[in-house]
Amino acid sequence: MIQSEHQRRAYLEALGIDVWLPRAEPEPEVIAADLQPVAMDWSALRETVSQCTRCRLHESRTQTVFGVGNPAANWMIIGEAPGAEEDRRGEPFVGRAGKLLDEMLRAVGQNRETAFIANILKCRPPNNRDPKPDESSECRGYLERQIGLVQPRIILAVGRIAAQLLLETDSPVGRLRGRRHQLGDTPLVVTYHPAYLLRSPVQKRKAWDDLCLASRVAAETGA
Ligand code: SF4
């Protein structure tokens, strides 16, 4: 007959047999977890980014530029890095290029409140130079977590650097745009950076085609 531990002890005690109990293990010391971005919620992520010193860019920034918009957006816009104005204001895509991006968003029924806008890098590279590989790899976990939290239906990568880093390619934008890519489970469309479109307005027609493609893909995914 199977006895419960309680019955067994009562039985042994009744027989006058000492019952040896295992010594209680000391409570393990609670060690503060070194939370990785992949496990962070929005507030932990925002706080961590604001204090980040993972790469040299923290030395020259005025502030980090986390991103703006709807944390559950269907559309996610990803650019390269903050420029001088963004670094001053703490918001991505401000100034003339930002206004053009706003117009592009409006053309597809989106705006800064409905979409989520972020950059690959959260700190400004000095003199707006291209991000260095170690800087983008150090910062990438933050963007990946943002994408994981937003779970967009469509990602619009604007500009060469964003497109190449997200898709891990060195193909030029001219070859990456005009078709649908995948970033994990999320469809991604590439278009020109609005700052480039200001310099080369003749390319606006192609950017419009890219927006139409992104809209169609978003509609297919239910956005
Ligand atoms: S660019 Fe990214 S990794 Fe580098 S200091 Fe800024 S937040 Fe940290």
Residues whose N, C-alpha, C, O or C-beta is under 5 A from the ligand:
A	BS01	SF4	V49 C52 T53 R54 C55 L57 H58 L121 K122 C123 E135 E138 C139
